[in-house]
Amino acid sequence: MKFGTKAIHAGVSPDSATGAIMTPIYQTSTYVQDGIGNHKGYAYSRSQNPTRHALEKNLAALENGKHGACFGSGMAAIDCVLKMLNPGDEVISTNDLYGGTYRIFKTIFEKYGIKFHFVGMQNADNIEAYVNENTKLIWVETPTNPMMNIIDIAATAKISKKYGIMLAVDNTFATPYLQNPLDMGADIIMHSVTKYLGGHSDVVMGALICNDDTIANEMYRIQNSSGAVTAPMDSFLVLRGIKTLHLRMQRHCENGKVIANFLAAHPKVDKVYWPGFASHPNHEVAKRQMSGFGGMISFTLIGDKMKDAHTVLNKSKLFALAESLGGVESLIGHPATMTHAAIPKADRQAIGVVDSLIRLSVGVEDAEDLIEDLENALS
Ligand SMILES: Cc1ncc(COP(=O)(O)O)c(C=O)c1O
């Protein structure tokens, strides 16, 4: 099946009891057994639930993977990957990444004896210098949040395979519509389903997708043991959201291009970070591994003053001031004080998260209205 058909049909089938075309919300914690251990595949909803199961199959299909698992948030999905490691193991991670990922690495897992190296991966050759016999995981986010750096997944996979290291890719920004990391050699894909997959800013959820059966067993063991699962109602909402993922992503990409070009030509704007520009340092890699450039854009203001950034954030109206991204409505945020406040100032400045950096999640409204809103906010 092609992507749009999979988005609508993969993993779901008419309800066996009633023929309902939409997967029902199986709002139940447990399942009656005909005899001890004799059940219909579902014993307890932490372990598995039919609504969640349909979503897990759907997500696996969208990423061309065999196994999917859903969690109570993107962070819970990341937590699961890290719990596959042991004390003494080392992780090489992108140095420009979601602040919450940095926080869970540094403040939760470091104290259990896992060591993290944060590395600029725009050139994949930088990674190999950090590999040693303890390296067990390479963590890649691409495009990165918020600097829109692009990391070459295939080149990174070559290194991970050479040394037998697991490669995990946070595919939240690109979505399976634009990029399929398993096809490029990644071992695990992580999603903050909260974002584009849910798409309607009404659910917090995470997911992992993989092909390897051994990794899958670990993933399901940890999902069930730690219990950070997602609810049937939320699974239903995401199944519904995904049915229009391809349509929404098309529009996010179209609007993203219009807004990126508008910002690049604006006299108050200094730098614009968007992988669709030919001038983006890894534009060629983006063209190779993504089928479009998405609707996430960051930009800085001439003079780089925090107060000027705050003025823009306070004056924009259609671009609502909020955390998060990937919903149908446009959002505006200030990474230094919002999503990336967990990263020490010197570290964030070093990767480009300066005081005037503003991040946009361009929604699917009419582009003319979005431009007018930004024009007003910048004037
Ligand atoms: C790239 C990325 N990864 C992971 C997360 C964490 O996901 P969640 O907020 O669903 O826990 C986020 C949240 O903003 C994100 O942007």
The ligand as a MOL file (V3000), in Angstrom:
LIG
                    3D

  0  0  0     0  0            999 V3000
M  V30 BEGIN CTAB
M  V30 COUNTS 16 16 0 0 0
M  V30 BEGIN ATOM
M  V30 1 C 11.5820 16.1940 19.0460 0
M  V30 2 C 10.8470 15.8130 20.2980 0
M  V30 3 N 11.0910 14.6300 20.8780 0
M  V30 4 C 10.4360 14.2450 22.0050 0
M  V30 5 C 9.5170 15.0640 22.6290 0
M  V30 6 C 8.8360 14.6190 23.8820 0
M  V30 7 O 7.5230 14.1820 23.6210 0
M  V30 8 P 6.2820 14.3590 24.6160 0
M  V30 9 O 6.0960 15.8200 24.8710 0
M  V30 10 O 5.1650 13.6960 23.8800 0
M  V30 11 O 6.6370 13.6220 25.8740 0
M  V30 12 C 9.2400 16.3100 22.0520 0
M  V30 13 C 8.2730 17.2220 22.7070 0
M  V30 14 O 8.2130 18.4010 22.4160 0
M  V30 15 C 9.9160 16.6940 20.8660 0
M  V30 16 O 9.6990 17.8880 20.2820 0
M  V30 END ATOM
M  V30 BEGIN BOND
M  V30 1 1 1 2
M  V30 2 1 2 3
M  V30 3 2 2 15
M  V30 4 2 3 4
M  V30 5 1 4 5
M  V30 6 1 5 6
M  V30 7 2 5 12
M  V30 8 1 6 7
M  V30 9 1 7 8
M  V30 10 2 8 9
M  V30 11 1 8 10
M  V30 12 1 8 11
M  V30 13 1 12 13
M  V30 14 1 12 15
M  V30 15 2 13 14
M  V30 16 1 15 16
M  V30 END BOND
M  V30 END CTAB
M  END
